[in-house]
Amino acid sequence: MVDDTNEDAKGEARVRPAENVAAERRKARLAEQLRANLQRRKQQARARRAGDADDRQGLNDGTEPQER
């Protein structure tokens, strides 16, 4: 008889090697995205401290009166 469940004798979930590899790849990808996001936010903060213009368009930056 073949046991095709994903639980061991204690009822704990077993992780198959393929699932483990996929989970590790996902963790690495998410970590890389998090680092890239952090770097982007740091750059934005540095630009604000330096007084550089914000490249975004569409919203008034508050230095000029709004047109009505």
Secondary structure, DSSP 8 states (H G I E B T S, - for coil): -----SB-TTS-B---HHHHHHHHHHHHHHHHHHHHHHHHHHHHHHHHHHT------SS--SSS----
